[in-house]
Amino acid sequence: MLLRRCFGGAHLKSDMGCLVLSVVTMIGGTWVSDYVKPSITFVIAVYIFTLIVVQWTGIVDSPKKRIVKLRSAFIKQGYFTIALLSLTTLILYYFDTTRTMTGPIIIGTFIELVSLIIGKIRYR
């Protein structure tokens, strides 16, 4: 949800639909993350891919949820969030030998990237 706060993403037509989808992706992401034990190369690749996707999509605002003011502030805050998230993941990777913390962060990042990509395609 950290990237979504700064860069937006896809939204459903109803608020209830967004809520249900959010709950399903959070529960599903948590379940899938039990099976993900990323390597250091994979962690670095995910954040390089994140920077590429964010550079391509920029801020994705839906017709229902427009980001009008402070677009440049959101972009700066978004890049800071990516840097902080990647640093946190790398530190956790170093100390968490079972990879129980890095897996959920990586899966959450992927879910947010999918939302950005869908939003970019949907709201051209």
C-alpha positions in Angstrom: 0.0 0.0 0.0 3.0 2.3 0.3 3.5 2.7 -3.4 -0.2 3.0 -4.1 -0.4 6.0 -1.7 2.1 7.9 -3.8 1.5 6.7 -7.4 -2.2 5.6 -7.4 -3.3 2.6 -9.3 -6.4 0.8 -10.6 -9.8 1.2 -8.9 -13.0 -0.6 -9.2 -16.2 1.2 -10.0 -17.7 0.8 -6.5 -16.1 1.4 -3.1 -17.4 -2.0 -1.9 -15.7 -3.7 -4.9 -12.4 -2.0 -4.0 -12.7 -3.1 -0.4 -13.4 -6.7 -1.3 -10.6 -6.8 -3.8 -8.2 -5.2 -1.3 -9.0 -7.8 1.3 -8.7 -10.7 -1.2 -5.3 -9.5 -2.4 -4.0 -9.0 1.1 -5.1 -12.4 2.3 -4.0 -14.0 -1.0 -0.7 -12.2 -1.0 0.0 -13.3 2.6 -0.8 -16.9 1.7 1.4 -16.8 -1.5 4.3 -15.2 0.5 4.6 -18.4 2.6 6.0 -20.1 -0.6 8.3 -17.3 -1.7 11.8 -17.4 -0.4 13.6 -14.7 -2.5 17.3 -14.6 -3.3 19.2 -11.4 -3.0 19.3 -11.2 -6.8 15.5 -11.5 -7.0 15.1 -8.8 -4.4 17.3 -6.4 -6.3 15.6 -7.3 -9.6 12.2 -6.5 -8.1 13.2 -3.0 -7.1 14.8 -2.3 -10.4 11.6 -3.5 -12.1 9.7 -1.3 -9.6 11.7 1.8 -10.7 11.1 0.9 -14.4 7.3 0.5 -13.9 7.0 3.7 -11.9 9.0 5.6 -14.5 6.7 4.3 -17.2 3.3 4.7 -15.4 4.0 7.9 -13.4 1.0 8.8 -11.2 -2.0 6.7 -12.2 -5.2 8.4 -11.2 -8.6 7.0 -12.0 -11.5 9.2 -13.1 -13.1 8.6 -9.7 -10.0 9.4 -7.6 -8.1 12.3 -9.3 -4.7 13.5 -8.0 -4.8 17.2 -8.9 -2.6 19.0 -6.5 1.0 18.3 -5.5 1.8 15.8 -8.3 5.5 16.5 -8.1 5.5 16.1 -4.3 3.8 12.7 -4.7 6.4 11.6 -7.2 9.3 12.7 -4.9 7.6 11.0 -2.0 7.1 7.9 -4.1 10.7 7.6 -5.1 11.7 8.1 -1.4 9.2 5.3 -0.5 10.8 3.0 -3.0 14.3 3.7 -1.7 13.2 3.2 1.9 11.3 0.0 1.0 14.2 -1.5 -0.8 16.6 -0.6 1.9 14.3 -2.1 4.5 13.9 -5.3 2.5 17.7 -5.6 2.0 18.3 -5.1 5.8 15.6 -7.7 6.6 17.1 -10.0 4.0 20.4 -9.8 5.7 19.1 -10.5 9.2 16.1 -12.8 8.4 17.6 -16.1 7.4 14.2 -17.8 7.0 13.0 -15.1 4.6 9.7 -14.9 6.4 9.7 -11.1 6.3 11.1 -10.4 2.8 8.6 -12.7 1.0 5.5 -10.7 2.0 7.2 -7.4 1.2 8.1 -8.7 -2.3 4.6 -10.1 -2.9 3.1 -6.8 -1.7 5.3 -4.8 -4.1 4.3 -7.1 -7.0 0.6 -6.6 -6.2 1.1 -2.8 -6.2 3.0 -3.0 -9.5 0.1 -5.0 -11.1 -2.3 -2.3 -9.9 -0.1 0.4 -11.4 0.2 -1.4 -14.7 -3.6 -2.1 -14.9 -4.4 1.5 -14.0 -2.0 2.8 -16.7 -3.6 0.6 -19.3 -7.2 1.2 -18.2 -7.0 5.0 -17.7 -4.9 6.0 -20.7 
